[in-house]
Amino acid sequence: MAQEQFQISQAQSRIFARAIYADIAAYVEAHQEEYREFLRQEEMNSDRENQSSY
């Protein structure tokens, strides 16, 4: 099955990009606690790796 080629204008691409950005921003805002926990886990893993390399 061949994939069709689509062309959109620069204005349309900006509208599309802004819609995606708005969705991502809303998701990040709604999941701040999960993100903080992720960062905490990453920091703990990084500390553990640094300690084991000595």
Secondary structure, DSSP 4 states (H G I P E B T S, - for coil): -PPPP----HHHHHHHHHHHHHHHHHHHHHTHHHHHHHHHHHHHHHHHHHHHT-
